[in-house]
Amino acid sequence: MKKLFIVISFFIIALQLNAASERSKYNFNPGWKVFVGEASGAENPNFNDNDWKSVTLPHAWNEDEAFKVAIDELSTGIAWYRKTFRLPASDKGKKVFLEFEGVRQGGTVYVNGQKMILHENGVMAFGIDISDIVKFGKEDNVVAVRTDNAWDYRETGTDTRFQWNDKNFNANYGGIPKNVVLHITPRIYQTLPLYNNLKTTGVYIYASDIDINNAKAVINAESEVRNESGETKRMSYKVSLQDMEGKTVAEFSGNDFTLAAGETAVIKAKQLVEGLNFWSWGYGYLYNVSTTLLENGKPVDEVVTRTGFRKTQFGEGMIWLNDRVIQMKGYAQRTSNEWPAIGLSVPAWISDYSNSLVIEGNGNMFRWMHVAPWKQDIESADRVGLIHAMPAGDAEKDVEGRQWEQRKELMREAIIYNRNNPSILMYECGNKGISFEHMAEMKLIRDQYDPYGGRAIGSREMLDIDIAEYGGEMLYINKSGKHPMWAMEYNRDEGLRKYWDDYSYPYHKEGAGPLYRGADASAYNHNQDQFAITLINTWNDYYVVRPGTGSRVSSGGAKIIFSDSNTHYRGEENYRRSGVVDPMRIPKDGFFAHKVMWNGWVDLDEYETHIIGHWNYLYSETNGRNIFTVKDVYVVSGAPKVELFLNGKSLGEPERKYNFLNTFKDVRYEPGTLKAVSYDASGMELSSHILETVGEPVAIKLTPMTSPDGMLADGHDVALIEVEVVDAQERRCPVANDYIEFEIDGPAEWRGGIAQGPGNFILSKILPVECGVNRVFVRSTTKAGKITVKAKSGILKPATVTINTKPVKVVDGLATTFQKDALPSYMEKGPTPRTPSYTVSRETIKIVSATAGANQEKAKLSYDDNEKSEWTNDARLSTAWITYELEREANISEIDLKLTGWRMRSYPIAVLVGDKVVWSGETSRSLGYVTLAFEPTRGKSVTIRLVGENPEEEWFGSIVELDPNVQLDLFHDPNGRNVNNQLRIVEIDIHERVK
């Protein structure tokens, strides 16, 4: 983990939040009990729950199954949760609210035996006003929640299934797997952003008139205020802005206002603030904005909103953050973001650890999949500087009727709840295209509840619906000169971290594994080296059409999942292994490949180098018998030149492919040092990477990781312990797969880790390292003390680690501290650079007209900036040509083509500039666009001509959709196969190189 920018002042401010007002906020997670099954009468306050299991929320009752069983085998059914608490006598007469961040799938909440709400969407937060139900002083209050996480759960009253409660992607961690908070406010108060049930919208903070160069903006504060005091109130409104050092940088007031009894109004204030720090990628700069209601000059209600300010722009096929173009380089992550034997319900620091790894690997975004993410992950993204796109809830298609209404309601609730979080740059309306009318309805919701947040709203696909503010297909390359287009989830390949390559134990043959639904599944059973290579291969298609490469560009893409997930899988294991890190967040080589390729906002800022794999292979030259390994060595680098040295001897220049992949063929292994060096065009060294032959395993090494503030004895916090097998110099042994036996002593619960084997070793105290490393969890109890973890394995030197947990004060079931308030922001990448993020490498020459061999009336469709349209001839070779007239004469040197069936069909074509043939051959298969480069040739017209039959062959492997009857191929066009003598052009761009 990189250094953290630790901000103690935010924690202090959070502790002092209520010092000057009548509002209190309590951590309501401690002291719950859970029972799995139906429990008649459990809603009654006097119900005997002594035999129930004691837990600290958040807690999924089926957490033991996370990664042990496949997603569709996760246990479902009824579970009850109960909690007893008391409220201070001094708060009698105030408003009391419960905030549930989420219950899966339906949750019926009772307070003191009275039914308060049935919440059913299973995703979003909801609030309950319990002011008239609770008792104060020494009297007990009891909250009971009956949960039902059935896969086929149907909405009461409409008998309608929730589209997003799906066995393929929405991992079913049941019960109350998210946080619960209790709020006490005065009778005149700023509402909570909990539209579900309470129908309130809370505080809205945003910046306008943003001037990045001069570090200033107008800061706007809007609070929905409700008067339940029973009398008319004359109030004033004050806003204070504190920076990350706790310094007040601005104070301003709104107009005094009068609120009648029972009235609700939105109160506003704004002021120009100078000297601002703007939130950015890898720069989680946040402010505390205090909005205070005052009566006769005395504070009566204060709300602190932690937020950040940034400027966005969407257009010309690009995305700007703080006036700088940024290409999306990230992951389509499951919203469960889960871990073995815990699921999604990890402490906040673990969320930061996981999400910050994306930044460390030079990724800049998450596209959360299908359902809105947990608030904890959103706040974590704020701190680490991780851009994300927030969906509401859906499955794989547009819907009508009640299911569409459910989606709109969820989007409204999610926007209101999360509109102050700067990390959200986009709202996603569907995991598949939606109709024009539905897009318009969603846009109205955004415009009503978050009109000034600087967030685009769109959906997957949406290639030809202009009111969508962004789009992009799932697996393919899209370009646009209008709205940004980025791939919503590309590269579905899978690979287990345990497998290095064909030459390393346990000698897994690349691609070996069972069929998937009767089709070849080799793409889902990769070794690590080939998994990394396919990531390089696929990213290259986005890189060559990045901003700066013409007037129509790609805004990047989200590779499907960052971390291996307990969701729909296609490979041999029972969970999805498409992540670049494994379930315990240990990196695979693909992580480092991305780190090299993504080192910049658009173009590369730095040229890093990474050798894929390790350098410990079979080698013996004794008794006249030679045993050694000969293998290709792969080096990831974007530098103009790469050289490889083995024990100081140069192995020459590599085979260069995909801009980033450098292959040194048939390298004969010998122990020692393997060094790759990257150079610029002049031969100056830019970076290097070294692999060394590691010695024999001699010891176990344990490294604990805890929250920056230490491990809390709250019954929920965890320590993540890395276990390595090392040599005498404490270097990790990359081919060690020893079984490690653990012992634990002290106030802690063993949660373990994961490895390949029976039940994936979930909760086991004996499990192997894989490629020399693994990780395990221990969870605190509510008793503070010393935890000791010991690890041993055969003749290896054992290891011991101790962790001291810190006591947490809980009074009458209520705590006042929240771990997230003490967490730092990550500032590694610094403020947004003021320099351009890319160099213009080519200029697109505008096409003014086209003449075609057939279907002349459709010729324009091949250059209309709409990838849902195409031109084709009439299946005769003599008509398979089209000529484009250009706006001006130019030195034409490159052409980008999207040809129907790009993934499976190759087109034998000739390209002419004027009358001169400048390129001929078969187009390569790709994820969308192919670039044809040739010597600059001056001309004002370009002709594309088909010169032979169109061979068909799968290139990217069998890409099987969730529906086994649907294959993602061609142009989503069933007529795209087996069609000879057809030239079919979706889009063409003609370029002139810029020196």
SVG drawing of the C-alpha trace seen along z (x, -y; Angstrom):
<svg xmlns="http://www.w3.org/2000/svg" viewBox="-51 -37 80 75">
<polyline fill="none" stroke="black" stroke-width="0.4" points="0.0,0.0 1.4,-3.4 1.8,-6.2 -1.4,-7.7 -2.2,-11.4 -3.6,-11.2 -6.1,-13.8 -6.8,-13.8 -8.8,-17.0 -11.7,-15.3 -12.0,-12.9 -12.0,-15.6 -14.6,-17.6 -16.8,-14.5 -16.5,-14.0 -17.4,-17.7 -20.3,-17.6 -23.0,-17.9 -21.2,-20.1 -23.1,-23.2 -26.4,-21.8 -29.2,-19.5 -28.5,-16.8 -26.8,-13.5 -25.7,-10.7 -25.0,-7.2 -23.3,-4.2 -26.2,-1.6 -24.1,1.4 -23.2,2.8 -25.2,5.3 -27.4,7.2 -28.5,10.8 -29.4,12.9 -31.4,16.1 -31.6,17.9 -35.1,19.2 -38.7,18.2 -39.1,17.0 -42.7,16.5 -43.2,13.5 -39.7,12.2 -41.1,8.7 -42.3,8.5 -40.0,6.6 -40.2,9.3 -39.2,12.1 -36.4,14.3 -33.4,14.1 -30.8,15.3 -29.9,18.2 -29.4,16.1 -26.0,15.4 -24.5,12.1 -23.1,10.0 -22.0,6.6 -23.5,5.1 -23.0,5.1 -23.4,8.9 -24.7,11.2 -26.1,14.3 -24.8,16.5 -21.3,15.0 -19.6,18.4 -20.6,19.3 -18.9,16.4 -16.7,18.0 -17.3,21.5 -20.3,22.1 -21.4,20.8 -23.6,17.7 -26.7,19.6 -26.1,21.9 -25.9,19.1 -28.4,19.9 -31.7,18.0 -34.6,17.8 -35.8,16.0 -33.5,14.5 -34.4,12.3 -32.2,9.6 -32.9,8.0 -31.3,5.2 -32.0,3.6 -31.0,0.0 -31.7,-3.0 -31.9,-6.7 -30.8,-9.6 -33.6,-11.1 -32.3,-14.5 -33.4,-13.7 -37.0,-13.2 -39.3,-15.2 -36.8,-15.3 -37.0,-13.6 -35.5,-10.1 -34.7,-8.4 -33.2,-5.0 -31.2,-4.9 -30.7,-1.4 -28.1,-1.5 -29.7,1.7 -31.5,4.9 -31.5,7.9 -34.0,8.6 -37.1,7.6 -37.0,6.4 -39.8,5.8 -38.8,3.5 -40.5,3.4 -39.8,1.0 -41.1,1.9 -43.4,4.4 -45.0,2.0 -44.5,2.6 -42.8,-0.4 -42.0,0.5 -41.6,3.3 -38.6,2.4 -38.3,4.5 -35.8,3.3 -32.8,4.9 -30.4,2.3 -30.9,-1.2 -31.0,-2.9 -34.2,-3.8 -35.3,-5.8 -37.8,-5.3 -39.2,-8.0 -39.5,-6.3 -40.0,-9.5 -43.4,-8.5 -42.5,-4.9 -39.3,-5.0 -38.9,-5.5 -36.2,-7.5 -34.2,-7.3 -33.9,-3.9 -36.5,-2.1 -35.4,0.4 -36.3,0.1 -36.2,3.1 -35.7,3.1 -36.5,6.4 -36.0,7.0 -37.4,9.9 -35.4,10.4 -36.1,12.5 -33.4,12.9 -35.3,15.3 -34.0,15.2 -37.6,15.2 -38.8,12.6 -41.8,10.6 -43.0,7.2 -45.9,7.3 -49.0,5.8 -47.9,6.2 -46.5,9.7 -43.6,8.3 -40.0,9.6 -37.2,7.1 -35.3,7.3 -31.9,7.0 -32.4,9.8 -30.5,12.0 -28.5,15.3 -25.9,14.3 -24.5,11.1 -26.1,9.8 -24.4,12.0 -27.0,12.8 -25.5,11.9 -28.6,12.0 -30.0,10.1 -28.5,6.7 -25.2,6.6 -24.8,2.8 -24.6,0.2 -27.4,-1.1 -27.3,-4.6 -29.5,-6.4 -30.2,-10.1 -31.6,-12.4 -32.6,-15.9 -34.5,-18.9 -38.1,-19.3 -37.0,-21.8 -34.3,-20.1 -32.5,-19.5 -33.9,-16.3 -32.1,-13.2 -31.4,-12.2 -33.7,-9.2 -36.4,-9.4 -37.5,-5.8 -40.3,-6.0 -39.3,-9.4 -39.7,-11.2 -37.0,-13.6 -34.0,-14.9 -31.5,-16.2 -28.6,-18.6 -27.3,-19.3 -23.8,-20.8 -22.3,-21.7 -19.9,-24.1 -20.8,-26.4 -18.8,-28.9 -15.7,-26.7 -12.4,-28.3 -9.8,-25.6 -6.8,-27.9 -7.6,-30.4 -8.6,-27.8 -12.0,-29.3 -15.7,-28.5 -19.1,-29.5 -20.0,-27.0 -23.7,-26.4 -25.5,-24.8 -29.2,-23.8 -30.9,-22.2 -34.4,-20.8 -35.7,-22.0 -38.8,-20.7 -40.6,-22.3 -42.3,-19.9 -42.0,-22.1 -45.7,-22.9 -45.2,-26.7 -43.9,-29.1 -40.2,-29.6 -38.0,-32.5 -34.6,-31.0 -31.3,-31.8 -29.0,-29.6 -25.2,-29.5 -22.6,-27.6 -19.0,-26.9 -16.3,-25.2 -13.4,-23.4 -10.4,-22.0 -8.5,-18.8 -6.4,-20.5 -9.5,-21.5 -9.1,-25.2 -12.2,-27.2 -11.7,-28.6 -15.2,-30.2 -18.3,-31.2 -21.4,-32.6 -25.1,-32.9 -28.4,-32.6 -31.4,-34.9 -33.3,-34.6 -36.5,-32.6 -39.8,-31.9 -41.2,-28.4 -44.7,-27.7 -45.6,-24.7 -45.6,-21.5 -44.0,-23.3 -41.0,-22.0 -38.8,-24.3 -35.4,-24.3 -33.1,-26.9 -30.1,-28.1 -26.9,-30.0 -23.9,-30.5 -20.6,-32.3 -17.5,-32.6 -14.6,-30.8 -11.0,-31.1 -8.0,-29.0 -9.9,-25.7 -8.3,-22.3 -10.2,-20.3 -11.0,-16.6 -9.3,-14.5 -8.1,-11.1 -6.0,-9.7 -6.4,-12.9 -9.2,-12.5 -9.3,-16.1 -12.5,-16.6 -14.1,-19.4 -16.4,-19.3 -19.4,-21.6 -21.3,-22.5 -24.8,-23.8 -26.4,-25.2 -29.9,-26.3 -29.9,-29.1 -32.6,-30.5 -31.9,-33.9 -28.3,-33.4 -28.1,-30.0 -27.2,-26.9 -30.0,-24.3 -29.2,-21.9 -25.9,-21.3 -25.2,-18.8 -21.7,-18.2 -21.5,-17.0 -18.1,-15.6 -17.8,-16.4 -15.4,-17.5 -15.5,-19.8 -14.5,-19.1 -15.3,-20.3 -16.6,-18.0 -17.5,-18.2 -18.8,-15.6 -18.7,-16.0 -16.7,-15.6 -16.4,-11.9 -14.4,-12.8 -14.6,-13.3 -12.9,-16.3 -12.1,-16.3 -11.0,-19.7 -10.4,-20.9 -8.2,-17.9 -9.3,-15.1 -9.3,-11.7 -9.8,-8.4 -11.7,-5.7 -9.2,-3.0 -10.8,-0.8 -13.1,2.0 -16.7,3.1 -16.9,4.2 -19.6,6.2 -21.3,4.0 -20.8,6.7 -17.0,6.1 -16.8,9.1 -14.2,11.0 -14.1,14.7 -16.1,15.8 -17.3,12.2 -19.0,11.1 -19.5,7.4 -19.7,6.5 -16.1,5.5 -14.9,2.6 -14.4,-0.7 -10.6,-0.6 -10.8,2.7 -12.9,0.9 -10.2,-1.8 -7.5,0.8 -9.3,2.6 -10.3,-0.5 -7.0,-2.2 -5.3,0.7 -7.2,-0.4 -5.4,-3.7 -2.1,-2.1 -2.5,0.0 -3.2,-3.3 -6.9,-2.5 -9.1,-5.5 -12.7,-4.2 -15.2,-1.7 -18.4,-1.0 -20.4,0.7 -22.6,3.4 -26.3,3.7 -27.2,2.2 -26.2,-0.8 -23.1,-0.3 -23.0,-0.4 -22.6,-3.8 -19.3,-2.7 -17.8,-2.0 -18.9,-5.3 -17.4,-7.2 -14.3,-5.1 -14.0,-6.1 -14.3,-9.8 -11.3,-9.2 -9.1,-7.4 -9.9,-9.5 -11.7,-6.8 -14.1,-7.9 -17.2,-5.8 -20.4,-5.3 -23.4,-4.6 -26.3,-2.4 -29.6,-2.1 -30.8,1.4 -31.5,3.7 -30.5,7.0 -29.9,7.4 -32.8,5.7 -35.2,2.8 -38.5,3.5 -42.0,2.1 -44.7,1.7 -44.0,2.1 -40.5,3.3 -39.7,0.0 -41.3,-2.0 -39.1,-0.1 -36.0,-1.1 -37.1,-4.8 -37.8,-4.8 -34.4,-3.2 -32.6,-5.8 -34.3,-8.6 -33.4,-7.2 -29.8,-6.5 -29.3,-10.0 -30.7,-11.7 -28.6,-9.6 -25.3,-9.9 -25.4,-13.3 -22.8,-14.9 -20.2,-12.3 -17.7,-13.8 -16.4,-10.4 -19.6,-9.8 -19.2,-11.2 -21.9,-9.2 -25.4,-7.8 -26.2,-4.6 -29.8,-3.8 -29.3,-0.3 -26.9,2.6 -28.5,2.8 -29.9,0.2 -33.2,-1.5 -35.7,-3.3 -35.7,-7.0 -38.7,-7.5 -37.2,-5.7 -33.9,-7.6 -35.9,-10.8 -37.7,-9.8 -34.4,-9.0 -32.9,-12.3 -35.8,-14.1 -35.1,-12.4 -31.4,-13.5 -32.4,-17.0 -34.9,-17.3 -32.7,-15.9 -29.1,-16.6 -29.2,-19.4 -25.8,-20.9 -23.7,-17.9 -21.8,-17.7 -22.8,-14.1 -23.6,-12.6 -26.5,-10.2 -26.6,-7.4 -26.7,-3.7 -24.9,-0.7 -25.3,-0.8 -27.3,-4.1 -25.2,-4.5 -27.9,-6.4 -30.0,-8.1 -28.6,-11.6 -30.4,-12.5 -28.2,-10.0 -25.0,-11.8 -22.8,-8.8 -22.9,-5.2 -20.9,-2.3 -21.3,1.4 -20.4,4.2 -17.4,5.9 -16.5,3.8 -14.9,0.5 -17.1,-2.5 -16.0,-5.9 -18.0,-9.1 -17.5,-12.8 -20.4,-13.6 -21.0,-12.0 -18.3,-9.9 -18.4,-6.2 -16.6,-3.7 -16.8,0.0 -19.1,1.0 -17.3,4.3 -14.7,5.8 -12.4,8.8 -14.3,11.6 -11.4,14.0 -10.6,15.7 -7.5,17.1 -6.6,18.5 -3.8,16.7 -2.3,20.1 -1.2,20.8 1.9,19.0 2.4,20.7 2.9,24.1 6.4,24.5 5.6,23.9 4.1,26.1 1.3,27.2 1.8,27.3 -1.7,26.2 -1.9,26.4 -3.0,23.1 -6.8,23.1 -7.3,26.6 -10.7,27.0 -14.3,28.2 -16.6,26.9 -18.9,24.1 -22.5,24.8 -21.1,27.1 -18.6,24.5 -14.9,24.2 -13.9,22.5 -10.2,22.1 -10.5,18.3 -11.9,18.8 -9.1,21.1 -6.0,19.1 -2.6,19.3 -1.4,15.9 0.9,15.1 -1.7,15.7 -4.3,13.9 -2.0,10.8 -1.3,11.1 -5.0,11.1 -5.4,7.9 -2.6,6.3 -4.2,7.4 -7.6,6.1 -6.5,2.8 -4.5,2.0 -7.7,1.6 -8.8,-1.2 -5.4,-2.8 -5.1,-3.3 -8.3,-5.3 -7.8,-7.3 -8.3,-11.1 -5.9,-12.8 -6.2,-10.3 -8.9,-12.1 -12.3,-13.8 -14.1,-10.5 -12.5,-8.8 -13.1,-6.2 -13.3,-7.3 -11.8,-4.0 -13.3,-1.1 -14.1,0.9 -12.5,4.4 -14.9,6.8 -14.1,7.0 -11.1,5.8 -11.2,8.6 -12.3,12.2 -15.9,12.4 -18.4,14.8 -20.6,14.3 -21.4,15.9 -18.4,17.8 -17.4,19.6 -14.2,21.4 -13.4,24.5 -13.8,22.9 -17.1,22.0 -16.5,18.3 -15.5,15.7 -11.7,15.3 -11.7,12.4 -10.1,10.1 -6.6,8.7 -6.3,9.4 -7.6,12.5 -10.4,12.5 -7.9,11.5 -6.6,8.7 -3.3,10.3 -2.2,9.0 -2.0,11.2 0.4,10.3 -2.5,8.6 -2.6,6.0 1.0,5.0 0.3,5.1 -2.5,2.5 -0.2,0.5 2.2,0.1 -0.4,-0.5 -2.6,-2.9 0.1,-5.2 -1.4,-8.5 -4.7,-10.4 -4.7,-9.6 -1.2,-9.2 1.5,-7.6 3.0,-10.0 5.7,-7.5 7.1,-4.5 7.1,-1.6 8.4,1.9 7.2,5.2 8.4,8.8 5.5,11.2 6.1,14.2 9.0,15.3 12.6,16.6 12.7,19.9 12.5,22.8 14.0,26.3 17.7,26.2 20.3,28.9 23.6,29.6 25.1,32.5 26.4,36.0 26.2,35.2 22.4,34.7 20.9,31.3 17.5,30.4 16.5,26.8 13.4,24.7 13.2,22.8 10.3,20.3 9.2,17.0 9.7,14.1 7.1,11.3 7.9,7.7 5.1,5.1 6.3,1.6 5.0,-1.3 8.5,-2.6 9.9,-2.8 12.7,-0.3 13.0,2.6 16.0,4.8 16.3,7.9 19.5,9.0 20.1,12.4 22.9,12.3 24.2,9.2 24.1,10.6 21.7,8.8 19.2,11.1 18.6,8.5 15.4,6.9 11.9,8.4 9.0,9.2 6.8,6.2 3.0,6.5 0.0,4.5 2.1,1.4 2.9,2.8 3.8,6.5 7.4,7.3 8.2,11.0 11.7,12.4 11.4,15.8 12.9,19.1 14.9,17.8 16.9,20.6 16.6,20.4 19.6,20.2 19.6,19.1 20.5,15.5 19.1,12.1 16.7,11.3 16.5,7.6 14.3,5.7 15.2,2.1 13.0,-0.4 14.5,-3.3 13.3,-6.3 13.9,-6.9 17.3,-8.4 18.4,-5.4 18.1,-7.0 16.9,-4.5 13.4,-5.2 12.7,-2.4 13.6,1.2 12.4,4.3 14.4,7.2 13.5,10.7 15.9,12.8 16.2,16.5 15.0,17.0 16.6,19.6 15.1,22.6 12.2,22.1 13.4,21.8 10.7,19.9 7.3,18.5 6.8,14.7 3.7,13.0 2.7,9.4 -0.4,8.0 -2.4,5.1 -4.9,3.2 -6.8,-0.1 -4.5,-3.1 -6.0,-3.8 -5.4,-0.3 -7.7,2.7 -11.0,2.0 -12.5,4.5 -16.0,3.8 -16.8,7.4 -16.6,6.3 -13.1,5.0 -10.6,7.3 -6.8,7.8 -5.6,8.9 -2.5,11.1 -0.3,11.9 1.6,15.2 4.6,15.9 7.1,18.7 10.5,17.1 14.2,18.0 17.1,17.2 17.1,13.5 13.3,13.2 12.5,13.2 9.2,14.7 9.6,18.2 7.4,17.8 6.8,21.5 6.1,22.5 2.7,24.1 3.2,25.3 0.3,26.0 0.3,23.6 -1.2,24.6 -2.5,21.7 -3.2,21.3 -5.0,18.3 -5.2,17.2 -6.9,14.2 -10.1,12.3 -10.6,12.9 -12.5,15.0 -10.8,16.9 -12.2,16.0 -9.3,17.5 -8.7,17.0 -9.1,18.9 -7.2,21.3 -7.9,23.9 -9.3,27.1 -12.3,28.5 -14.7,25.7 -12.0,23.3 -10.6,23.8 -13.1,21.2 -12.7,20.9 -10.0,23.6 -7.0,23.1 -4.9,25.2 -4.5,23.8 -1.7,23.5 0.2,20.5 -0.2,20.1 2.8,18.8 4.4,18.3 1.8,16.1 -1.7,16.1 -3.7,14.0 -6.1,14.7 -8.5,12.7 -9.0,12.6 -12.0,10.7 -12.1,8.9 -14.6,9.6 -16.1,7.0 -13.4,7.7 -10.1,5.8 -6.8,7.6 -3.8,9.3 -4.4,11.6 -1.7,14.1 -1.5,15.8 1.0,18.6 1.9,20.3 3.9,23.4 4.6,25.9 6.9,28.9 10.6,28.0 10.0,24.3 10.8,21.9 7.4,20.9 6.2,17.4 4.1,15.5 2.4,12.2 0.6,10.3 -2.1,7.6 -3.6,5.6 -7.2,4.5 -8.4,1.2 -11.6,0.9 -14.7,-0.7 -17.1,-2.5 -20.7,-1.4 -23.3,-2.8 -26.8,-1.4 -26.3,0.1 -25.1,-3.1 -21.6,-4.1 -20.5,-7.6 -17.5,-6.7 -17.4,-5.6 -14.3,-4.1 -14.7,-5.9 -14.3,-9.3 -10.7,-8.5 -9.7,-7.2 -7.3,-9.3 -7.6,-10.4 -5.2,-9.1 -3.3,-11.9 -0.6,-10.1 -1.3,-11.4 -1.6,-15.1 -3.8,-17.7 -5.0,-17.6 -2.0,-18.6 -2.4,-21.7 -0.7,-20.3 -2.5,-18.6 -3.2,-14.9 -2.5,-13.9 -0.6,-14.8 -2.6,-15.1 -1.1,-12.4 -3.5,-12.6 -6.2,-14.8 -9.4,-13.4 -10.2,-14.6 -13.9,-15.3 -15.8,-13.3 -18.2,-15.4 -19.8,-12.7 -19.6,-9.1 -20.2,-7.2 -21.0,-3.5 -21.2,-0.5 -24.7,0.3 -27.2,-1.1 -26.0,-4.7 -28.8,-6.1 -27.2,-4.4 -23.6,-5.4 -23.7,-8.2 -24.5,-5.7 -20.8,-4.6 -19.6,-8.0 -22.6,-9.4 -21.1,-8.9 -23.8,-6.3 -22.6,-2.8 -26.1,-1.5 -26.2,-2.1 -24.1,-0.7 -23.6,-0.7 -23.4,2.6 -23.4,3.5 -25.7,6.1 -23.5,9.2 -21.9,8.9 -18.1,8.5 -18.4,6.0 -20.4,3.6 -18.3,4.1 -16.7,0.7 -17.2,-2.8 -15.4,-6.0 -15.2,-8.9 -14.6,-12.5 -12.8,-14.6 -13.1,-18.2 -9.6,-18.9 -6.5,-17.4 -4.4,-15.7 -1.4,-13.5 -3.5,-10.5 -1.7,-7.8 -4.2,-5.9 -7.8,-4.7 -10.0,-3.4 -12.7,-1.0 -15.5,0.6 -16.6,3.5 -19.7,5.7 -18.6,8.9 -15.4,7.3 -14.7,10.1 -15.2,13.0 -14.7,11.9 -11.7,10.7 -12.2,8.6 -9.8,8.9 -9.7,5.3 -7.7,2.8 -7.5,-0.8 -6.9,-3.5 -6.0,-7.1 -7.1,-8.6 -6.1,-5.9 -3.1,-4.6 -3.4,-1.4 -1.9,-2.2 -2.9,0.9 -4.1,4.4 -4.6,7.5 -7.0,9.0 -8.3,6.8 -7.5,8.1 -10.2,9.2 -10.6,6.8 -12.9,5.5 -14.4,3.0 -12.1,0.8 -9.1,1.8 -6.4,-0.7 -4.9,-0.4 -1.6,-2.4 0.4,-3.1 2.9,-5.6 1.5,-9.1 -0.2,-9.6 -1.6,-12.9 -5.1,-12.9 -8.7,-14.1 -10.5,-10.8 -10.3,-7.3 -11.8,-4.1 -12.4,-0.9 -12.8,2.2 -13.5,5.8 -11.2,8.1 -12.1,11.6 -14.3,13.8 -14.7,13.0 -13.2,15.7 -14.8,16.3 -13.0,17.4 -13.4,16.8 -10.6,14.6 -11.4,13.6 -12.6,17.1 -16.1,18.1 -17.8,15.1 -21.0,16.7 -23.7,14.5 -25.8,15.4 -28.4,16.7 -26.7,19.7 -28.7,19.2 -27.2,15.7 -23.7,15.3 -22.2,11.9 -20.7,11.6 -20.7,9.8 -22.7,6.6 -25.3,8.2 -26.4,9.3 -27.6,12.8 -27.1,12.2 -23.4,11.3 -22.2,14.9 -21.4,16.7 -22.0,13.7 -19.5,13.6 -19.0,10.7 -20.4,8.2 -18.5,5.1 -20.2,3.8 -18.9,0.6 -20.3,-0.6 -18.0,-3.7 -14.9,-5.0 -12.4,-7.7 -9.7,-8.9 -6.6,-10.5 -3.6,-12.6 -0.6,-12.2 0.3,-15.2 4.1,-15.8"/>
</svg>
